[in-house]
């Protein structure tokens, strides 16, 4: 597995999390170079976890995410960038190729994790837990939201009723105590996302 929990088994609901001691700080990922990254190292930080892609209409989100990271990293913001090729096969490259693309086109400086699945049988256990904390609540309103609703309905007629990640650049925000306090779909206005994170970082 690319990421393993410290305790075996599927993640339970919030009450189960309290019973077995599971939480955001109980996971280990691999970065793009194969080094272990423990979520426990982010205790006391605000963390944005985002599944990314290099060939998506939402790929320009890299720019405001990087700007936010540069602005707030010293104040306690961390970004977990998890490249994923599950949505339209829009991240076909290797970890090195993804890193090269991001640094060349968006000058990214936040850590890039190993390319991984966020849905399905091989999904990262971290994502199993994240989705249990914050399910899908809709794409909002507007032209892009309407497009995504139509697009997803063709792929998964039941998409509105399950917590799966719907597309690239879905963003989970974790507070300094390890609680998932927000899930932003890729259609969310990045100005609103950044404002929320700024307020949380303080």
Buried (B, 14 or more C-beta within 10 A) or exposed (E): EBBBBEEEEEBBEEEEBEEEEBBBBBBBBBBBEEEEBEBBEBEEBBBBBBBBBBBBBBBEBBBBBBBBBBBBBEEBBBBBBBBBBBBBEBBEBEBEBBBEBBEEEBEBEBBBBBBBBBBEEEBBBBBBBBBBBBEBEEBBEEEBBEEBBEBBEEEEEEBBEEBBBBBBBBBBBBBBEBEBBBBBBBBBEBEEBBEBBBEBBE
